[in-house]
Amino acid sequence: MNAPAMLSLRLKRHIRAPREKVFDAIVKEVLVQAWQCPRGMQVAAAKVDARVDGAWQIEMRSREGSRFAVGGR
């Protein structure tokens, strides 16, 4: 079986908020759960390891109960 292709995504945004609050919203699991999913879904679980080469994973749940997971390093 072939391994899945490795993809890279780079985003650049200007957010009008203090850097500390933006950083916390990205690395603190409880804050990630408040915003990191599309409308109509909610975060069922979030894990963030904010160290170099640390992994992150977010599990989302739809209104119908379907679950979707995303993650990376």
All heavy atoms as TSV, in Angstrom:
chain	resi	resn	atom	element	x	y	z
A	1	MET	N	N	0.847	-1.174	0.000
A	1	MET	CA	C	0.000	0.000	0.000
A	1	MET	C	C	0.896	1.241	0.000
A	1	MET	O	O	1.900	1.281	0.683
A	1	MET	CB	C	-0.905	-0.013	1.233
A	1	MET	CG	C	-1.812	1.199	1.298
A	1	MET	SD	S	-2.821	1.246	2.789
A	1	MET	CE	C	-4.095	0.109	2.322
A	2	ASN	N	N	0.526	2.242	-0.763
A	2	ASN	CA	C	1.301	3.478	-0.834
A	2	ASN	C	C	1.004	4.373	0.349
A	2	ASN	O	O	-0.136	4.472	0.798
A	2	ASN	CB	C	0.977	4.236	-2.129
A	2	ASN	CG	C	1.462	3.499	-3.349
A	2	ASN	OD1	O	2.385	2.695	-3.259
A	2	ASN	ND2	N	0.842	3.754	-4.482
A	3	ALA	N	N	2.023	5.056	0.832
A	3	ALA	CA	C	1.851	6.023	1.926
A	3	ALA	C	C	1.163	7.269	1.373
A	3	ALA	O	O	1.370	7.628	0.211
A	3	ALA	CB	C	3.199	6.386	2.528
A	4	PRO	N	N	0.331	7.928	2.175
A	4	PRO	CA	C	-0.317	9.156	1.702
A	4	PRO	C	C	0.718	10.249	1.453
A	4	PRO	O	O	1.761	10.295	2.098
A	4	PRO	CB	C	-1.260	9.537	2.841
A	4	PRO	CG	C	-0.750	8.822	4.030
A	4	PRO	CD	C	-0.033	7.595	3.533
A	5	ALA	N	N	0.431	11.102	0.501
A	5	ALA	CA	C	1.335	12.214	0.182
A	5	ALA	C	C	1.383	13.189	1.352
A	5	ALA	O	O	0.380	13.434	2.014
A	5	ALA	CB	C	0.851	12.924	-1.071
A	6	MET	N	N	2.548	13.726	1.610
A	6	MET	CA	C	2.698	14.728	2.657
A	6	MET	C	C	2.346	16.084	2.071
A	6	MET	O	O	2.860	16.465	1.026
A	6	MET	CB	C	4.132	14.743	3.194
A	6	MET	CG	C	4.535	13.467	3.901
A	6	MET	SD	S	3.554	13.121	5.367
A	6	MET	CE	C	4.059	14.453	6.418
A	7	LEU	N	N	1.461	16.779	2.718
A	7	LEU	CA	C	1.039	18.089	2.261
A	7	LEU	C	C	1.484	19.154	3.243
A	7	LEU	O	O	1.620	18.896	4.436
A	7	LEU	CB	C	-0.486	18.136	2.125
A	7	LEU	CG	C	-1.103	17.134	1.169
A	7	LEU	CD1	C	-2.610	17.205	1.228
A	7	LEU	CD2	C	-0.615	17.368	-0.242
A	8	SER	N	N	1.699	20.330	2.747
A	8	SER	CA	C	2.093	21.458	3.587
A	8	SER	C	C	1.158	22.618	3.291
A	8	SER	O	O	0.844	22.889	2.131
A	8	SER	CB	C	3.538	21.845	3.283
A	8	SER	OG	O	3.904	22.963	4.055
A	9	LEU	N	N	0.717	23.301	4.332
A	9	LEU	CA	C	-0.172	24.441	4.190
A	9	LEU	C	C	0.392	25.591	4.995
A	9	LEU	O	O	0.715	25.435	6.172
A	9	LEU	CB	C	-1.580	24.099	4.702
A	9	LEU	CG	C	-2.588	25.233	4.733
A	9	LEU	CD1	C	-2.895	25.720	3.324
A	9	LEU	CD2	C	-3.852	24.774	5.433
A	10	ARG	N	N	0.520	26.742	4.379
A	10	ARG	CA	C	1.028	27.922	5.061
A	10	ARG	C	C	-0.002	29.038	4.890
A	10	ARG	O	O	-0.399	29.350	3.778
A	10	ARG	CB	C	2.353	28.363	4.476
A	10	ARG	CG	C	2.955	29.546	5.216
A	10	ARG	CD	C	4.288	29.890	4.642
A	10	ARG	NE	N	5.188	28.777	4.947
A	10	ARG	CZ	C	6.478	28.916	5.105
A	10	ARG	NH1	N	7.048	30.082	4.971
A	10	ARG	NH2	N	7.230	27.868	5.380
A	11	LEU	N	N	-0.437	29.602	6.008
A	11	LEU	CA	C	-1.397	30.701	5.993
A	11	LEU	C	C	-0.760	31.935	6.596
A	11	LEU	O	O	0.013	31.839	7.542
A	11	LEU	CB	C	-2.634	30.351	6.822
A	11	LEU	CG	C	-3.474	29.187	6.342
A	11	LEU	CD1	C	-4.553	28.873	7.362
A	11	LEU	CD2	C	-4.079	29.482	5.000
A	12	LYS	N	N	-1.134	33.085	6.087
A	12	LYS	CA	C	-0.673	34.336	6.659
A	12	LYS	C	C	-1.904	35.200	6.900
A	12	LYS	O	O	-2.692	35.441	5.987
A	12	LYS	CB	C	0.294	35.036	5.699
A	12	LYS	CG	C	0.879	36.302	6.272
A	12	LYS	CD	C	1.905	36.883	5.318
A	12	LYS	CE	C	2.491	38.152	5.921
A	12	LYS	NZ	N	3.537	38.705	5.043
A	13	ARG	N	N	-2.084	35.629	8.139
A	13	ARG	CA	C	-3.242	36.433	8.513
A	13	ARG	C	C	-2.801	37.586	9.402
A	13	ARG	O	O	-1.862	37.462	10.171
A	13	ARG	CB	C	-4.254	35.604	9.305
A	13	ARG	CG	C	-4.847	34.456	8.547
A	13	ARG	CD	C	-5.890	34.961	7.573
A	13	ARG	NE	N	-6.605	33.892	6.949
A	13	ARG	CZ	C	-6.318	33.408	5.750
A	13	ARG	NH1	N	-5.306	33.887	5.076
A	13	ARG	NH2	N	-7.009	32.437	5.236
A	14	HIS	N	N	-3.517	38.694	9.311
A	14	HIS	CA	C	-3.320	39.808	10.233
A	14	HIS	C	C	-4.519	39.799	11.181
A	14	HIS	O	O	-5.658	39.945	10.743
A	14	HIS	CB	C	-3.250	41.143	9.487
A	14	HIS	CG	C	-3.116	42.303	10.416
A	14	HIS	ND1	N	-1.913	42.620	11.014
A	14	HIS	CD2	C	-4.022	43.180	10.870
A	14	HIS	CE1	C	-2.102	43.667	11.799
A	14	HIS	NE2	N	-3.363	44.023	11.722
A	15	ILE	N	N	-4.253	39.597	12.445
A	15	ILE	CA	C	-5.315	39.516	13.453
A	15	ILE	C	C	-5.138	40.674	14.422
A	15	ILE	O	O	-4.067	40.829	15.022
A	15	ILE	CB	C	-5.267	38.166	14.200
A	15	ILE	CG1	C	-5.441	37.028	13.193
A	15	ILE	CG2	C	-6.323	38.117	15.289
A	15	ILE	CD1	C	-5.212	35.657	13.755
A	16	ARG	N	N	-6.179	41.464	14.575
A	16	ARG	CA	C	-6.099	42.628	15.449
A	16	ARG	C	C	-6.369	42.205	16.892
A	16	ARG	O	O	-7.481	42.359	17.408
A	16	ARG	CB	C	-7.099	43.685	14.994
A	16	ARG	CG	C	-6.757	44.215	13.603
A	16	ARG	CD	C	-7.672	45.300	13.200
A	16	ARG	NE	N	-7.341	46.468	14.032
A	16	ARG	CZ	C	-7.923	47.630	13.932
A	16	ARG	NH1	N	-8.877	47.807	13.060
A	16	ARG	NH2	N	-7.569	48.625	14.708
A	17	ALA	N	N	-5.335	41.662	17.505
A	17	ALA	CA	C	-5.414	41.215	18.898
A	17	ALA	C	C	-3.982	41.125	19.422
A	17	ALA	O	O	-3.039	40.984	18.649
A	17	ALA	CB	C	-6.094	39.854	18.981
A	18	PRO	N	N	-3.819	41.184	20.733
A	18	PRO	CA	C	-2.477	41.026	21.299
A	18	PRO	C	C	-1.880	39.658	20.930
A	18	PRO	O	O	-2.585	38.644	20.894
A	18	PRO	CB	C	-2.699	41.124	22.809
A	18	PRO	CG	C	-4.001	41.825	22.962
A	18	PRO	CD	C	-4.819	41.447	21.761
A	19	ARG	N	N	-0.591	39.631	20.648
A	19	ARG	CA	C	0.076	38.387	20.250
A	19	ARG	C	C	-0.136	37.266	21.258
A	19	ARG	O	O	-0.294	36.108	20.893
A	19	ARG	CB	C	1.568	38.627	20.071
A	19	ARG	CG	C	1.890	39.450	18.876
A	19	ARG	CD	C	3.363	39.689	18.752
A	19	ARG	NE	N	3.608	40.514	17.575
A	19	ARG	CZ	C	4.750	41.060	17.303
A	19	ARG	NH1	N	5.776	40.892	18.116
A	19	ARG	NH2	N	4.891	41.789	16.229
A	20	GLU	N	N	-0.100	37.607	22.529
A	20	GLU	CA	C	-0.253	36.593	23.572
A	20	GLU	C	C	-1.609	35.904	23.480
A	20	GLU	O	O	-1.716	34.693	23.659
A	20	GLU	CB	C	-0.069	37.206	24.967
A	20	GLU	CG	C	1.319	37.762	25.218
A	20	GLU	CD	C	1.542	39.159	24.612
A	20	GLU	OE1	O	0.558	39.818	24.207
A	20	GLU	OE2	O	2.718	39.568	24.539
A	21	LYS	N	N	-2.662	36.661	23.190
A	21	LYS	CA	C	-4.001	36.071	23.089
A	21	LYS	C	C	-4.116	35.180	21.854
A	21	LYS	O	O	-4.738	34.116	21.900
A	21	LYS	CB	C	-5.071	37.162	23.046
A	21	LYS	CG	C	-5.294	37.842	24.380
A	21	LYS	CD	C	-6.417	38.845	24.278
A	21	LYS	CE	C	-7.621	38.246	24.953
A	21	LYS	NZ	N	-8.729	39.193	25.070
A	22	VAL	N	N	-3.522	35.610	20.753
A	22	VAL	CA	C	-3.549	34.804	19.533
A	22	VAL	C	C	-2.771	33.508	19.757
A	22	VAL	O	O	-3.241	32.421	19.400
A	22	VAL	CB	C	-2.971	35.593	18.343
A	22	VAL	CG1	C	-2.868	34.711	17.100
A	22	VAL	CG2	C	-3.826	36.829	18.052
A	23	PHE	N	N	-1.598	33.598	20.344
A	23	PHE	CA	C	-0.797	32.407	20.639
A	23	PHE	C	C	-1.585	31.440	21.516
A	23	PHE	O	O	-1.669	30.245	21.231
A	23	PHE	CB	C	0.516	32.808	21.313
A	23	PHE	CG	C	1.414	31.647	21.610
A	23	PHE	CD1	C	2.209	31.099	20.617
A	23	PHE	CD2	C	1.456	31.097	22.878
A	23	PHE	CE1	C	3.042	30.025	20.882
A	23	PHE	CE2	C	2.284	30.022	23.158
A	23	PHE	CZ	C	3.079	29.482	22.149
A	24	ASP	N	N	-2.190	31.951	22.584
A	24	ASP	CA	C	-2.976	31.095	23.482
A	24	ASP	C	C	-4.126	30.415	22.743
A	24	ASP	O	O	-4.419	29.240	22.979
A	24	ASP	CB	C	-3.519	31.899	24.659
A	24	ASP	CG	C	-2.446	32.271	25.676
A	24	ASP	OD1	O	-1.322	31.730	25.590
A	24	ASP	OD2	O	-2.739	33.116	26.543
A	25	ALA	N	N	-4.785	31.130	21.832
A	25	ALA	CA	C	-5.920	30.567	21.091
A	25	ALA	C	C	-5.487	29.412	20.190
A	25	ALA	O	O	-6.288	28.547	19.857
A	25	ALA	CB	C	-6.594	31.650	20.263
A	26	ILE	N	N	-4.211	29.386	19.825
A	26	ILE	CA	C	-3.700	28.332	18.950
A	26	ILE	C	C	-3.149	27.149	19.732
A	26	ILE	O	O	-3.255	26.006	19.292
A	26	ILE	CB	C	-2.616	28.905	18.011
A	26	ILE	CG1	C	-3.257	29.923	17.064
A	26	ILE	CG2	C	-1.910	27.808	17.238
A	26	ILE	CD1	C	-2.261	30.725	16.272
A	27	VAL	N	N	-2.590	27.381	20.923
A	27	VAL	CA	C	-1.905	26.298	21.635
A	27	VAL	C	C	-2.629	25.787	22.877
A	27	VAL	O	O	-2.285	24.718	23.375
A	27	VAL	CB	C	-0.459	26.693	22.023
A	27	VAL	CG1	C	0.346	27.043	20.782
A	27	VAL	CG2	C	-0.438	27.824	23.017
A	28	LYS	N	N	-3.608	26.499	23.388
A	28	LYS	CA	C	-4.336	26.021	24.570
A	28	LYS	C	C	-5.582	25.259	24.118
A	28	LYS	O	O	-6.470	25.811	23.474
A	28	LYS	CB	C	-4.709	27.186	25.486
A	28	LYS	CG	C	-3.494	27.802	26.146
A	28	LYS	CD	C	-3.875	28.819	27.183
A	28	LYS	CE	C	-2.630	29.337	27.890
A	28	LYS	NZ	N	-2.973	30.322	28.909
A	29	GLU	N	N	-5.617	23.992	24.490
A	29	GLU	CA	C	-6.670	23.103	23.998
A	29	GLU	C	C	-8.070	23.619	24.271
A	29	GLU	O	O	-8.947	23.544	23.411
A	29	GLU	CB	C	-6.467	21.710	24.591
A	29	GLU	CG	C	-5.186	21.083	24.081
A	29	GLU	CD	C	-4.711	19.887	24.870
A	29	GLU	OE1	O	-5.320	19.549	25.900
A	29	GLU	OE2	O	-3.710	19.286	24.444
A	30	VAL	N	N	-8.317	24.164	25.448
A	30	VAL	CA	C	-9.654	24.653	25.774
A	30	VAL	C	C	-10.049	25.821	24.869
A	30	VAL	O	O	-11.214	25.961	24.491
A	30	VAL	CB	C	-9.766	25.015	27.272
A	30	VAL	CG1	C	-8.920	26.227	27.617
A	30	VAL	CG2	C	-11.211	25.231	27.672
A	31	LEU	N	N	-9.094	26.652	24.465
A	31	LEU	CA	C	-9.390	27.767	23.571
A	31	LEU	C	C	-9.534	27.291	22.129
A	31	LEU	O	O	-10.366	27.812	21.380
A	31	LEU	CB	C	-8.311	28.844	23.684
A	31	LEU	CG	C	-8.186	29.497	25.061
A	31	LEU	CD1	C	-7.036	30.493	25.078
A	31	LEU	CD2	C	-9.491	30.171	25.466
A	32	VAL	N	N	-8.756	26.302	21.725
A	32	VAL	CA	C	-8.874	25.728	20.386
A	32	VAL	C	C	-10.290	25.195	20.180
A	32	VAL	O	O	-10.893	25.362	19.122
A	32	VAL	CB	C	-7.831	24.607	20.168
A	32	VAL	CG1	C	-8.126	23.804	18.916
A	32	VAL	CG2	C	-6.433	25.194	20.109
A	33	GLN	N	N	-10.843	24.588	21.202
A	33	GLN	CA	C	-12.185	24.014	21.095
A	33	GLN	C	C	-13.246	25.070	20.819
A	33	GLN	O	O	-14.292	24.766	20.266
A	33	GLN	CB	C	-12.534	23.246	22.360
A	33	GLN	CG	C	-11.719	21.986	22.511
A	33	GLN	CD	C	-12.069	21.219	23.767
A	33	GLN	OE1	O	-12.799	21.689	24.621
A	33	GLN	NE2	N	-11.539	20.021	23.877
A	34	ALA	N	N	-12.973	26.318	21.171
A	34	ALA	CA	C	-13.964	27.381	20.994
A	34	ALA	C	C	-14.057	27.879	19.553
A	34	ALA	O	O	-15.060	28.473	19.179
A	34	ALA	CB	C	-13.624	28.550	21.919
A	35	TRP	N	N	-13.036	27.654	18.732
A	35	TRP	CA	C	-13.072	28.270	17.406
A	35	TRP	C	C	-12.605	27.400	16.240
A	35	TRP	O	O	-12.886	27.710	15.105
A	35	TRP	CB	C	-12.223	29.551	17.403
A	35	TRP	CG	C	-10.747	29.293	17.541
A	35	TRP	CD1	C	-10.039	29.151	18.702
A	35	TRP	CD2	C	-9.814	29.130	16.480
A	35	TRP	NE1	N	-8.728	28.910	18.431
A	35	TRP	CE2	C	-8.547	28.903	17.059
A	35	TRP	CE3	C	-9.907	29.169	15.089
A	35	TRP	CZ2	C	-7.404	28.697	16.314
A	35	TRP	CZ3	C	-8.762	28.963	14.343
A	35	TRP	CH2	C	-7.529	28.728	14.954
A	36	GLN	N	N	-11.925	26.308	16.472
A	36	GLN	CA	C	-11.241	25.592	15.396
A	36	GLN	C	C	-12.093	24.527	14.725
A	36	GLN	O	O	-11.773	23.350	14.747
A	36	GLN	CB	C	-9.945	24.979	15.938
A	36	GLN	CG	C	-9.073	24.289	14.931
A	36	GLN	CD	C	-8.541	25.198	13.858
A	36	GLN	OE1	O	-8.204	26.329	14.106
A	36	GLN	NE2	N	-8.462	24.712	12.647
A	37	CYS	N	N	-13.201	24.912	14.113
A	37	CYS	CA	C	-13.962	23.986	13.279
A	37	CYS	C	C	-14.983	24.774	12.455
A	37	CYS	O	O	-15.318	25.910	12.790
A	37	CYS	CB	C	-14.626	22.893	14.100
A	37	CYS	SG	S	-15.910	23.432	15.208
A	38	PRO	N	N	-15.481	24.173	11.379
A	38	PRO	CA	C	-16.459	24.859	10.539
A	38	PRO	C	C	-17.802	25.041	11.255
A	38	PRO	O	O	-18.110	24.339	12.216
A	38	PRO	CB	C	-16.636	23.910	9.349
A	38	PRO	CG	C	-15.524	22.931	9.425
A	38	PRO	CD	C	-15.086	22.883	10.851
A	39	ARG	N	N	-18.593	25.967	10.748
A	39	ARG	CA	C	-19.945	26.163	11.295
A	39	ARG	C	C	-20.736	24.866	11.193
A	39	ARG	O	O	-20.585	24.106	10.248
A	39	ARG	CB	C	-20.673	27.255	10.517
A	39	ARG	CG	C	-20.200	28.616	10.837
A	39	ARG	CD	C	-21.122	29.656	10.198
A	39	ARG	NE	N	-20.602	30.966	10.468
A	39	ARG	CZ	C	-20.062	31.765	9.557
A	39	ARG	NH1	N	-20.006	31.373	8.300
A	39	ARG	NH2	N	-19.596	32.938	9.889
A	40	GLY	N	N	-21.593	24.646	12.165
A	40	GLY	CA	C	-22.409	23.446	12.159
A	40	GLY	C	C	-21.729	22.253	12.784
A	40	GLY	O	O	-22.309	21.183	12.863
A	41	MET	N	N	-20.490	22.432	13.210
A	41	MET	CA	C	-19.756	21.349	13.858
A	41	MET	C	C	-19.214	21.856	15.185
A	41	MET	O	O	-19.202	23.056	15.432
A	41	MET	CB	C	-18.606	20.869	12.969
A	41	MET	CG	C	-19.069	20.345	11.637
A	41	MET	SD	S	-17.729	19.656	10.676
A	41	MET	CE	C	-17.556	18.068	11.462
A	42	GLN	N	N	-18.792	20.933	16.023
A	42	GLN	CA	C	-18.141	21.327	17.269
A	42	GLN	C	C	-16.932	20.440	17.497
A	42	GLN	O	O	-16.840	19.333	16.979
A	42	GLN	CB	C	-19.100	21.285	18.444
A	42	GLN	CG	C	-19.590	19.924	18.805
A	42	GLN	CD	C	-20.597	19.972	19.952
A	42	GLN	OE1	O	-21.462	19.146	19.995
A	42	GLN	NE2	N	-20.494	20.902	20.853
A	43	VAL	N	N	-15.984	20.964	18.252
A	43	VAL	CA	C	-14.775	20.209	18.562
A	43	VAL	C	C	-15.092	19.230	19.690
A	43	VAL	O	O	-15.504	19.635	20.764
A	43	VAL	CB	C	-13.623	21.158	18.949
A	43	VAL	CG1	C	-12.404	20.355	19.385
A	43	VAL	CG2	C	-13.274	22.074	17.786
A	44	ALA	N	N	-14.918	17.953	19.404
A	44	ALA	CA	C	-15.150	16.917	20.410
A	44	ALA	C	C	-13.907	16.718	21.272
A	44	ALA	O	O	-14.011	16.410	22.461
A	44	ALA	CB	C	-15.550	15.607	19.733
A	45	ALA	N	N	-12.723	16.902	20.672
A	45	ALA	CA	C	-11.464	16.741	21.405
A	45	ALA	C	C	-10.369	17.505	20.678
A	45	ALA	O	O	-10.390	17.615	19.459
A	45	ALA	CB	C	-11.087	15.264	21.500
A	46	ALA	N	N	-9.433	18.038	21.457
A	46	ALA	CA	C	-8.283	18.739	20.877
A	46	ALA	C	C	-7.049	18.417	21.701
A	46	ALA	O	O	-7.098	18.415	22.928
A	46	ALA	CB	C	-8.532	20.250	20.860
A	47	LYS	N	N	-5.964	18.119	20.991
A	47	LYS	CA	C	-4.674	17.876	21.642
A	47	LYS	C	C	-3.638	18.728	20.926
A	47	LYS	O	O	-3.542	18.697	19.703
A	47	LYS	CB	C	-4.283	16.404	21.542
A	47	LYS	CG	C	-5.193	15.473	22.302
A	47	LYS	CD	C	-4.754	14.045	22.137
A	47	LYS	CE	C	-5.748	13.113	22.818
A	47	LYS	NZ	N	-5.429	11.706	22.570
A	48	VAL	N	N	-2.876	19.489	21.688
A	48	VAL	CA	C	-1.862	20.366	21.107
A	48	VAL	C	C	-0.568	20.219	21.900
A	48	VAL	O	O	-0.554	20.407	23.104
A	48	VAL	CB	C	-2.318	21.846	21.143
A	48	VAL	CG1	C	-1.235	22.738	20.570
A	48	VAL	CG2	C	-3.629	22.036	20.404
A	49	ASP	N	N	0.495	19.859	21.204
A	49	ASP	CA	C	1.832	19.815	21.790
A	49	ASP	C	C	2.623	20.933	21.114
A	49	ASP	O	O	3.093	20.774	19.988
A	49	ASP	CB	C	2.479	18.455	21.543
A	49	ASP	CG	C	3.876	18.359	22.127
A	49	ASP	OD1	O	4.372	19.360	22.701
A	49	ASP	OD2	O	4.486	17.283	22.004
A	50	ALA	N	N	2.749	22.072	21.781
A	50	ALA	CA	C	3.304	23.282	21.177
A	50	ALA	C	C	4.832	23.347	21.242
A	50	ALA	O	O	5.398	24.416	21.357
A	50	ALA	CB	C	2.690	24.504	21.844
A	51	ARG	N	N	5.468	22.202	21.153
A	51	ARG	CA	C	6.933	22.175	21.104
A	51	ARG	C	C	7.380	21.957	19.665
A	51	ARG	O	O	6.577	21.558	18.813
A	51	ARG	CB	C	7.464	21.029	21.967
A	51	ARG	CG	C	7.126	21.216	23.447
A	51	ARG	CD	C	7.620	20.060	24.244
A	51	ARG	NE	N	6.812	18.870	23.907
A	51	ARG	CZ	C	6.997	17.688	24.448
A	51	ARG	NH1	N	7.951	17.501	25.332
A	51	ARG	NH2	N	6.240	16.671	24.108
A	52	VAL	N	N	8.661	22.222	19.387
A	52	VAL	CA	C	9.207	21.951	18.064
A	52	VAL	C	C	8.950	20.483	17.735
A	52	VAL	O	O	9.204	19.596	18.549
A	52	VAL	CB	C	10.719	22.270	18.024
A	52	VAL	CG1	C	11.325	21.815	16.709
A	52	VAL	CG2	C	10.939	23.750	18.245
A	53	ASP	N	N	8.410	20.234	16.566
A	53	ASP	CA	C	8.032	18.904	16.086
A	53	ASP	C	C	6.891	18.289	16.889
A	53	ASP	O	O	6.632	17.096	16.807
A	53	ASP	CB	C	9.234	17.957	16.044
A	53	ASP	CG	C	9.007	16.793	15.088
A	53	ASP	OD1	O	8.377	17.005	14.032
A	53	ASP	OD2	O	9.437	15.676	15.408
A	54	GLY	N	N	6.188	19.083	17.664
A	54	GLY	CA	C	5.036	18.600	18.423
A	54	GLY	C	C	3.844	18.349	17.513
A	54	GLY	O	O	3.703	18.961	16.459
A	55	ALA	N	N	3.002	17.447	17.893
A	55	ALA	CA	C	1.833	17.082	17.096
A	55	ALA	C	C	0.583	17.774	17.624
A	55	ALA	O	O	0.511	18.157	18.785
A	55	ALA	CB	C	1.637	15.572	17.126
A	56	TRP	N	N	-0.387	17.938	16.743
A	56	TRP	CA	C	-1.697	18.464	17.134
A	56	TRP	C	C	-2.769	17.613	16.468
A	56	TRP	O	O	-2.536	17.018	15.413
A	56	TRP	CB	C	-1.867	19.935	16.746
A	56	TRP	CG	C	-1.772	20.191	15.263
A	56	TRP	CD1	C	-0.629	20.394	14.543
A	56	TRP	CD2	C	-2.845	20.229	14.334
A	56	TRP	NE1	N	-0.920	20.567	13.220
A	56	TRP	CE2	C	-2.291	20.480	13.060
A	56	TRP	CE3	C	-4.221	20.083	14.434
A	56	TRP	CZ2	C	-3.066	20.576	11.913
A	56	TRP	CZ3	C	-4.985	20.194	13.282
A	56	TRP	CH2	C	-4.411	20.442	12.053
A	57	GLN	N	N	-3.901	17.507	17.111
A	57	GLN	CA	C	-5.017	16.754	16.548
A	57	GLN	C	C	-6.314	17.364	17.045
A	57	GLN	O	O	-6.447	17.710	18.224
A	57	GLN	CB	C	-4.960	15.286	16.940
A	57	GLN	CG	C	-6.077	14.484	16.307
A	57	GLN	CD	C	-5.948	12.992	16.566
A	57	GLN	OE1	O	-5.036	12.542	17.246
A	57	GLN	NE2	N	-6.863	12.242	16.023
A	58	ILE	N	N	-7.252	17.499	16.137
A	58	ILE	CA	C	-8.575	18.017	16.473
A	58	ILE	C	C	-9.608	17.043	15.932
A	58	ILE	O	O	-9.561	16.664	14.762
A	58	ILE	CB	C	-8.803	19.420	15.876
A	58	ILE	CG1	C	-7.779	20.394	16.451
A	58	ILE	CG2	C	-10.229	19.900	16.140
A	58	ILE	CD1	C	-7.749	21.728	15.782
A	59	GLU	N	N	-10.520	16.615	16.787
A	59	GLU	CA	C	-11.622	15.753	16.374
A	59	GLU	C	C	-12.895	16.583	16.409
A	59	GLU	O	O	-13.229	17.175	17.433
A	59	GLU	CB	C	-11.753	14.545	17.296
A	59	GLU	CG	C	-12.849	13.605	16.857
A	59	GLU	CD	C	-13.001	12.415	17.779
A	59	GLU	OE1	O	-11.995	11.996	18.376
A	59	GLU	OE2	O	-14.136	11.931	17.900
A	60	MET	N	N	-13.570	16.650	15.265
A	60	MET	CA	C	-14.801	17.428	15.158
A	60	MET	C	C	-15.994	16.496	15.026
A	60	MET	O	O	-15.864	15.377	14.526
A	60	MET	CB	C	-14.725	18.349	13.940
A	60	MET	CG	C	-13.613	19.375	14.030
A	60	MET	SD	S	-13.363	20.240	12.478
A	60	MET	CE	C	-12.355	19.048	11.598
A	61	ARG	N	N	-17.148	16.982	15.471
A	61	ARG	CA	C	-18.382	16.202	15.401
A	61	ARG	C	C	-19.447	17.045	14.712
A	61	ARG	O	O	-19.650	18.214	15.052
A	61	ARG	CB	C	-18.820	15.802	16.800
A	61	ARG	CG	C	-20.043	14.928	16.833
A	61	ARG	CD	C	-20.400	14.443	18.233
A	61	ARG	NE	N	-20.412	15.536	19.186
A	61	ARG	CZ	C	-19.666	15.598	20.296
A	61	ARG	NH1	N	-18.830	14.642	20.583
A	61	ARG	NH2	N	-19.756	16.614	21.107
A	62	SER	N	N	-20.146	16.453	13.742
A	62	SER	CA	C	-21.219	17.151	13.051
A	62	SER	C	C	-22.505	17.058	13.869
A	62	SER	O	O	-22.593	16.297	14.835
A	62	SER	CB	C	-21.450	16.535	11.666
A	62	SER	OG	O	-22.044	15.257	11.785
A	63	ARG	N	N	-23.496	17.818	13.459
A	63	ARG	CA	C	-24.803	17.768	14.145
A	63	ARG	C	C	-25.405	16.373	14.098
A	63	ARG	O	O	-26.120	15.966	15.003
A	63	ARG	CB	C	-25.764	18.761	13.490
A	63	ARG	CG	C	-25.415	20.182	13.733
A	63	ARG	CD	C	-26.437	21.100	13.082
A	63	ARG	NE	N	-26.003	22.481	13.235
A	63	ARG	CZ	C	-26.034	23.380	12.282
A	63	ARG	NH1	N	-26.514	23.076	11.091
A	63	ARG	NH2	N	-25.624	24.606	12.508
A	64	GLU	N	N	-25.112	15.646	13.017
A	64	GLU	CA	C	-25.657	14.292	12.851
A	64	GLU	C	C	-24.858	13.243	13.620
A	64	GLU	O	O	-25.242	12.087	13.674
A	64	GLU	CB	C	-25.681	13.915	11.364
A	64	GLU	CG	C	-26.603	14.769	10.524
A	64	GLU	CD	C	-26.006	16.128	10.172
A	64	GLU	OE1	O	-24.757	16.237	10.081
A	64	GLU	OE2	O	-26.782	17.081	10.009
A	65	GLY	N	N	-23.726	13.646	14.191
A	65	GLY	CA	C	-22.919	12.726	14.994
A	65	GLY	C	C	-21.700	12.161	14.281
A	65	GLY	O	O	-20.926	11.425	14.882
A	66	SER	N	N	-21.518	12.468	12.997
A	66	SER	CA	C	-20.322	12.005	12.291
A	66	SER	C	C	-19.092	12.671	12.896
A	66	SER	O	O	-19.135	13.822	13.314
A	66	SER	CB	C	-20.406	12.357	10.809
A	66	SER	OG	O	-21.500	11.714	10.210
A	67	ARG	N	N	-17.990	11.929	12.920
A	67	ARG	CA	C	-16.745	12.460	13.491
A	67	ARG	C	C	-15.682	12.561	12.405
A	67	ARG	O	O	-15.589	11.701	11.524
A	67	ARG	CB	C	-16.260	11.557	14.618
A	67	ARG	CG	C	-17.160	11.616	15.814
A	67	ARG	CD	C	-16.630	10.712	16.927
A	67	ARG	NE	N	-17.455	10.815	18.101
A	67	ARG	CZ	C	-17.198	11.609	19.138
A	67	ARG	NH1	N	-16.113	12.341	19.140
A	67	ARG	NH2	N	-18.000	11.659	20.174
A	68	PHE	N	N	-14.895	13.638	12.482
A	68	PHE	CA	C	-13.822	13.899	11.537
A	68	PHE	C	C	-12.600	14.338	12.334
A	68	PHE	O	O	-12.723	15.129	13.248
A	68	PHE	CB	C	-14.217	15.013	10.559
A	68	PHE	CG	C	-15.488	14.717	9.825
A	68	PHE	CD1	C	-16.716	15.132	10.350
A	68	PHE	CD2	C	-15.484	14.031	8.631
A	68	PHE	CE1	C	-17.897	14.860	9.687
A	68	PHE	CE2	C	-16.660	13.769	7.964
A	68	PHE	CZ	C	-17.869	14.179	8.490
A	69	ALA	N	N	-11.433	13.826	11.962
A	69	ALA	CA	C	-10.205	14.177	12.668
A	69	ALA	C	C	-9.203	14.800	11.690
A	69	ALA	O	O	-9.097	14.366	10.543
A	69	ALA	CB	C	-9.596	12.962	13.340
A	70	VAL	N	N	-8.506	15.820	12.162
A	70	VAL	CA	C	-7.421	16.449	11.413
A	70	VAL	C	C	-6.242	16.603	12.361
A	70	VAL	O	O	-6.411	16.632	13.577
A	70	VAL	CB	C	-7.815	17.825	10.822
A	70	VAL	CG1	C	-8.914	17.686	9.805
A	70	VAL	CG2	C	-8.234	18.778	11.921
A	71	GLY	N	N	-5.063	16.674	11.803
A	71	GLY	CA	C	-3.900	16.840	12.658
A	71	GLY	C	C	-2.645	17.045	11.842
A	71	GLY	O	O	-2.679	17.041	10.615
A	72	GLY	N	N	-1.562	17.245	12.552
A	72	GLY	CA	C	-0.295	17.450	11.884
A	72	GLY	C	C	0.820	17.640	12.891
A	72	GLY	O	O	0.656	17.429	14.081
A	73	ARG	N	N	1.949	18.103	12.399
A	73	ARG	CA	C	3.134	18.378	13.220
A	73	ARG	C	C	3.577	19.792	12.979
A	73	ARG	O	O	3.518	20.299	11.927
A	73	ARG	CB	C	4.298	17.466	12.842
A	73	ARG	CG	C	4.092	16.074	13.287
A	73	ARG	CD	C	5.434	15.351	13.380
A	73	ARG	NE	N	5.302	14.108	14.056
A	73	ARG	CZ	C	5.189	13.975	15.379
A	73	ARG	NH1	N	5.196	15.013	16.158
A	73	ARG	NH2	N	5.060	12.792	15.921
